[in-house]
């Protein structure tokens, strides 16, 4: 759910833009990237239906999340 700003999600070879008040739903395990495409800060809330959640940088290195899954 996008709380504020404007973003773009790239997944499955497609790009989709979204803005405040909109949601993006991705299939389980879909590799994706989210970008801020606006001038304001992009604030989003993620809801994950499965664990563990693995977050990677574009180079494939793992980002440690601030919570335990």
CNS distance restraints for C-alpha pairs under 8 A (distance, minus, plus):
assign (resid   1 and name CA) (resid  20 and name CA) 7.77 0.50 0.50
assign (resid   1 and name CA) (resid  21 and name CA) 6.79 0.50 0.50
assign (resid   1 and name CA) (resid  22 and name CA) 5.83 0.50 0.50
assign (resid   1 and name CA) (resid  23 and name CA) 4.29 0.50 0.50
assign (resid   1 and name CA) (resid  24 and name CA) 6.66 0.50 0.50
assign (resid   1 and name CA) (resid  44 and name CA) 5.61 0.50 0.50
assign (resid   1 and name CA) (resid  45 and name CA) 5.29 0.50 0.50
assign (resid   1 and name CA) (resid  46 and name CA) 6.73 0.50 0.50
assign (resid   2 and name CA) (resid   6 and name CA) 7.81 0.50 0.50
assign (resid   2 and name CA) (resid  18 and name CA) 7.56 0.50 0.50
assign (resid   2 and name CA) (resid  19 and name CA) 6.08 0.50 0.50
assign (resid   2 and name CA) (resid  20 and name CA) 4.76 0.50 0.50
assign (resid   2 and name CA) (resid  21 and name CA) 5.67 0.50 0.50
assign (resid   2 and name CA) (resid  22 and name CA) 5.64 0.50 0.50
assign (resid   2 and name CA) (resid  23 and name CA) 6.16 0.50 0.50
assign (resid   2 and name CA) (resid  42 and name CA) 7.60 0.50 0.50
assign (resid   2 and name CA) (resid  43 and name CA) 6.05 0.50 0.50
assign (resid   2 and name CA) (resid  44 and name CA) 4.44 0.50 0.50
assign (resid   2 and name CA) (resid  45 and name CA) 6.54 0.50 0.50
assign (resid   3 and name CA) (resid  19 and name CA) 7.97 0.50 0.50
assign (resid   3 and name CA) (resid  20 and name CA) 4.99 0.50 0.50
assign (resid   3 and name CA) (resid  21 and name CA) 6.11 0.50 0.50
assign (resid   3 and name CA) (resid  42 and name CA) 7.75 0.50 0.50
assign (resid   3 and name CA) (resid  43 and name CA) 5.32 0.50 0.50
assign (resid   3 and name CA) (resid  44 and name CA) 5.51 0.50 0.50
assign (resid   3 and name CA) (resid  45 and name CA) 7.31 0.50 0.50
assign (resid   4 and name CA) (resid  19 and name CA) 6.83 0.50 0.50
assign (resid   4 and name CA) (resid  20 and name CA) 4.52 0.50 0.50
assign (resid   4 and name CA) (resid  21 and name CA) 7.57 0.50 0.50
assign (resid   4 and name CA) (resid  41 and name CA) 7.23 0.50 0.50
assign (resid   4 and name CA) (resid  42 and name CA) 5.75 0.50 0.50
assign (resid   4 and name CA) (resid  43 and name CA) 5.18 0.50 0.50
assign (resid   4 and name CA) (resid  44 and name CA) 7.25 0.50 0.50
assign (resid   5 and name CA) (resid  19 and name CA) 5.91 0.50 0.50
assign (resid   5 and name CA) (resid  20 and name CA) 5.84 0.50 0.50
assign (resid   5 and name CA) (resid  36 and name CA) 7.64 0.50 0.50
assign (resid   5 and name CA) (resid  38 and name CA) 6.18 0.50 0.50
assign (resid   5 and name CA) (resid  39 and name CA) 7.63 0.50 0.50
assign (resid   5 and name CA) (resid  40 and name CA) 5.50 0.50 0.50
assign (resid   5 and name CA) (resid  41 and name CA) 5.71 0.50 0.50
assign (resid   5 and name CA) (resid  42 and name CA) 4.48 0.50 0.50
assign (resid   5 and name CA) (resid  43 and name CA) 6.48 0.50 0.50
assign (resid   6 and name CA) (resid  17 and name CA) 7.37 0.50 0.50
assign (resid   6 and name CA) (resid  18 and name CA) 5.84 0.50 0.50
assign (resid   6 and name CA) (resid  19 and name CA) 4.25 0.50 0.50
assign (resid   6 and name CA) (resid  20 and name CA) 6.59 0.50 0.50
assign (resid   6 and name CA) (resid  36 and name CA) 6.14 0.50 0.50
assign (resid   6 and name CA) (resid  37 and name CA) 5.73 0.50 0.50
assign (resid   6 and name CA) (resid  38 and name CA) 5.07 0.50 0.50
assign (resid   6 and name CA) (resid  40 and name CA) 7.75 0.50 0.50
assign (resid   6 and name CA) (resid  42 and name CA) 6.07 0.50 0.50
assign (resid   7 and name CA) (resid  17 and name CA) 5.67 0.50 0.50
assign (resid   7 and name CA) (resid  18 and name CA) 5.34 0.50 0.50
assign (resid   7 and name CA) (resid  19 and name CA) 6.15 0.50 0.50
assign (resid   7 and name CA) (resid  34 and name CA) 6.79 0.50 0.50
assign (resid   7 and name CA) (resid  35 and name CA) 5.43 0.50 0.50
assign (resid   7 and name CA) (resid  36 and name CA) 4.49 0.50 0.50
assign (resid   7 and name CA) (resid  37 and name CA) 5.01 0.50 0.50
assign (resid   7 and name CA) (resid  38 and name CA) 6.78 0.50 0.50
assign (resid   7 and name CA) (resid  42 and name CA) 6.69 0.50 0.50
assign (resid   8 and name CA) (resid  15 and name CA) 6.61 0.50 0.50
assign (resid   8 and name CA) (resid  16 and name CA) 5.49 0.50 0.50
assign (resid   8 and name CA) (resid  17 and name CA) 4.19 0.50 0.50
assign (resid   8 and name CA) (resid  18 and name CA) 6.04 0.50 0.50
assign (resid   8 and name CA) (resid  34 and name CA) 5.66 0.50 0.50
assign (resid   8 and name CA) (resid  35 and name CA) 5.18 0.50 0.50
assign (resid   8 and name CA) (resid  36 and name CA) 6.54 0.50 0.50
assign (resid   8 and name CA) (resid  37 and name CA) 6.45 0.50 0.50
assign (resid   9 and name CA) (resid  15 and name CA) 5.70 0.50 0.50
assign (resid   9 and name CA) (resid  16 and name CA) 5.45 0.50 0.50
assign (resid   9 and name CA) (resid  17 and name CA) 6.42 0.50 0.50
assign (resid   9 and name CA) (resid  18 and name CA) 7.90 0.50 0.50
assign (resid   9 and name CA) (resid  32 and name CA) 6.79 0.50 0.50
assign (resid   9 and name CA) (resid  33 and name CA) 5.64 0.50 0.50
assign (resid   9 and name CA) (resid  34 and name CA) 4.46 0.50 0.50
assign (resid   9 and name CA) (resid  35 and name CA) 6.42 0.50 0.50
assign (resid  10 and name CA) (resid  14 and name CA) 5.63 0.50 0.50
assign (resid  10 and name CA) (resid  15 and name CA) 4.44 0.50 0.50
assign (resid  10 and name CA) (resid  16 and name CA) 6.60 0.50 0.50
assign (resid  10 and name CA) (resid  32 and name CA) 5.47 0.50 0.50
assign (resid  10 and name CA) (resid  33 and name CA) 5.26 0.50 0.50
assign (resid  10 and name CA) (resid  34 and name CA) 6.50 0.50 0.50
assign (resid  11 and name CA) (resid  15 and name CA) 6.59 0.50 0.50
assign (resid  11 and name CA) (resid  30 and name CA) 6.92 0.50 0.50
assign (resid  11 and name CA) (resid  31 and name CA) 6.18 0.50 0.50
assign (resid  11 and name CA) (resid  32 and name CA) 4.48 0.50 0.50
assign (resid  11 and name CA) (resid  33 and name CA) 6.77 0.50 0.50
assign (resid  12 and name CA) (resid  30 and name CA) 7.32 0.50 0.50
assign (resid  12 and name CA) (resid  31 and name CA) 7.36 0.50 0.50
assign (resid  12 and name CA) (resid  32 and name CA) 7.46 0.50 0.50
assign (resid  18 and name CA) (resid  22 and name CA) 6.19 0.50 0.50
assign (resid  18 and name CA) (resid  23 and name CA) 7.49 0.50 0.50
assign (resid  18 and name CA) (resid  24 and name CA) 7.69 0.50 0.50
assign (resid  26 and name CA) (resid  30 and name CA) 6.38 0.50 0.50
assign (resid  28 and name CA) (resid  49 and name CA) 7.97 0.50 0.50
assign (resid  28 and name CA) (resid  50 and name CA) 7.79 0.50 0.50
assign (resid  36 and name CA) (resid  41 and name CA) 7.39 0.50 0.50
assign (resid  36 and name CA) (resid  42 and name CA) 5.72 0.50 0.50
assign (resid  38 and name CA) (resid  42 and name CA) 7.60 0.50 0.50
assign (resid  48 and name CA) (resid  53 and name CA) 7.66 0.50 0.50
assign (resid  51 and name CA) (resid  69 and name CA) 5.83 0.50 0.50
assign (resid  52 and name CA) (resid  69 and name CA) 5.11 0.50 0.50
assign (resid  53 and name CA) (resid  69 and name CA) 6.57 0.50 0.50
assign (resid  54 and name CA) (resid  62 and name CA) 7.26 0.50 0.50
assign (resid  54 and name CA) (resid  63 and name CA) 7.80 0.50 0.50
assign (resid  55 and name CA) (resid  62 and name CA) 5.92 0.50 0.50
assign (resid  55 and name CA) (resid  63 and name CA) 5.44 0.50 0.50
assign (resid  55 and name CA) (resid  64 and name CA) 7.41 0.50 0.50
assign (resid  55 and name CA) (resid  65 and name CA) 7.49 0.50 0.50
assign (resid  56 and name CA) (resid  60 and name CA) 5.42 0.50 0.50
assign (resid  56 and name CA) (resid  61 and name CA) 5.51 0.50 0.50
assign (resid  56 and name CA) (resid  62 and name CA) 4.54 0.50 0.50
assign (resid  56 and name CA) (resid  63 and name CA) 5.53 0.50 0.50
assign (resid  57 and name CA) (resid  61 and name CA) 5.46 0.50 0.50
assign (resid  57 and name CA) (resid  62 and name CA) 6.40 0.50 0.50
assign (resid  57 and name CA) (resid  63 and name CA) 6.72 0.50 0.50
